[in-house]
């Protein structure tokens, strides 16, 4: 059995900044998204997420002073076809934010 990586950088509005092999659905529940793999894995992959801190959502803003560790991304659910995540602000409220992900797992 082989393994496959899918990775992506996703803009707060649900468009793809970079990466391929997936589609993004931005849900109406603030900060919630579903990522669907173009080709399913043969078992649930490991998914790693991180949220980009800088606003107003500039991927290359190296002059931004610091990040806030409470601004984060959370994996809500995952299976071999897709996963759901939520991004949020430093008060724990759902908020649409740029985020990155890696999904790694087996393919038949």
Residue pairs with C-beta under 8 A, 6 or more apart in sequence:
1 42
1 106
1 107
1 108
2 106
2 107
3 104
3 105
3 106
3 107
4 41
4 45
4 104
4 105
4 106
4 107
5 102
5 103
5 104
6 19
6 21
6 22
6 37
6 45
6 102
6 103
7 19
7 100
7 101
7 102
7 103
8 16
8 17
8 18
8 19
8 20
8 21
8 22
8 24
8 35
8 100
8 101
9 16
9 17
9 18
9 19
9 59
9 98
9 99
9 100
10 16
10 17
10 19
10 24
10 33
10 35
10 98
10 99
10 100
10 101
11 17
11 57
11 98
12 57
12 87
12 96
12 97
12 98
13 26
13 96
14 24
14 25
14 26
14 33
14 96
15 24
16 22
16 24
17 59
17 98
21 37
21 38
21 39
22 35
22 36
22 37
22 38
23 35
23 36
23 38
24 33
24 34
24 35
25 33
25 34
25 35
25 36
26 32
26 33
26 96
27 33
27 34
29 86
29 94
30 93
30 94
30 95
30 96
31 86
31 87
31 88
31 93
31 94
31 95
31 96
31 97
32 76
32 84
32 85
32 86
32 94
33 84
33 85
33 86
33 87
33 99
34 82
34 83
34 84
35 82
35 83
35 84
35 85
35 101
35 103
36 81
36 82
37 80
37 81
37 82
37 103
39 107
40 80
40 81
41 80
41 81
41 103
41 105
41 106
41 107
42 80
42 105
42 106
42 107
42 108
43 80
43 105
43 106
44 78
44 79
44 80
44 105
45 78
45 80
45 103
45 104
45 105
45 106
46 103
46 104
46 105
47 75
47 78
47 83
47 101
47 102
47 103
48 101
48 102
48 104
49 73
49 74
49 75
49 85
49 99
49 100
49 101
50 73
50 99
50 100
50 101
51 71
51 72
51 73
51 87
51 88
51 97
51 98
51 99
52 59
52 97
52 98
52 99
52 100
53 64
53 66
53 67
53 68
53 71
54 61
54 64
54 67
57 97
57 98
58 64
59 98
68 90
70 89
70 90
70 91
70 92
71 87
71 88
71 89
71 90
71 97
72 87
72 88
73 85
73 86
73 87
73 88
73 97
73 99
74 85
74 86
74 87
74 88
75 83
75 84
75 85
76 83
76 84
76 85
76 86
77 83
77 84
78 84
80 105
83 101
83 103
85 99
85 101
86 94
87 94
87 95
87 96
87 97
87 99
88 94
88 95
88 97
89 95
89 97
